[in-house]
Amino acid sequence: MNKCMFSGRLTDDPKITRFEKSVLAQFSMAVKNRSKDRKTGKYGVTFVDVKTWGINAENMEKYGAKGMEVLITSYFTSEDYEKDGQRKKYKCFVAEEIEYISGGKKKEDKEQATATAGSETTPPTADPQPKEAEKPAQPEESSIDQELMDMGFDDLPGFDVNNPFPG
């Protein structure tokens, strides 16, 4: 059986390709390794390429964004191709199910923020600190990189590192 399930964070906004009868979304994920590096004592990260079709691709176009944490159920595949006269293999995961866990912003929110940036005419308030509800949903880029390094299987709800295959 060829079935894979893992969580990770998108390393960039998904690349969307539209065809006559379907949509393809391609993206890369940073997935925290299960064990720590012996020398550094820190968890490493594995970067995996993922693609998905149809409604999953359309949803990824609407909601997927760099830094967003997702949980995917997929299968592994490889495709042969030729480049500069040499045969090569492209290996990736094809997502069948995608669950949006946290982080990132909807594309519409990004576009609206870009369109309204610099257009405010109201003077700043006396309170320079944003209220709790006004804080941005997505962490700064530098903290996203740290979150990628800190993320692990034990962060998944209901996942037990000591018993990964219950039953």
Steps between C-alpha positions, in 0.01 A plus 500: 500500500632845404355746754679779687375742763700788642479859611724791421510862396485636147838646406343739247164587349369214283560512124169465316468369142162503327413250231188476284322261736700509824726696734841396634659639817868434568675593823785403726467415869749502786437195715673464837703181530395252763836472673757752617841547342762328718749787470273802543218347705247677276235364269585517131258588220423308183367692202247317285333592172122458488242539227124472503218524247138614477318638804810459720697715254223761488492517881878524513480792257247677725642422842857373465780738599864487601535391862160330521499169682317221318438132557492295181405146410676406180674238294856502371574508128789554261490626145767455233593791275785606276701819538802594291509148357514334842229289660394626841245407765272740683381362834210651690192436709151533352265634769159336511384680816621832644413635843589864569629515857637849569696800383509675167236737367230466242605639161216755515630628835850542353366685195284725714792576733720585201232720344437695822863531610601863515150627424399574859435865571413471868768616741657233724335447837670566831525125563772367265446137613229317304221347702498120530232461231691728259825304503584339164402135464827403329828522692790697357710318241795445736275333758347280227845359430543429872152342517600270212794382707289463818209314341469124553278197492431548867330829401231306315178463698456142614847387384700297749873486417538185714213326319482636141292207374236430766260215464 
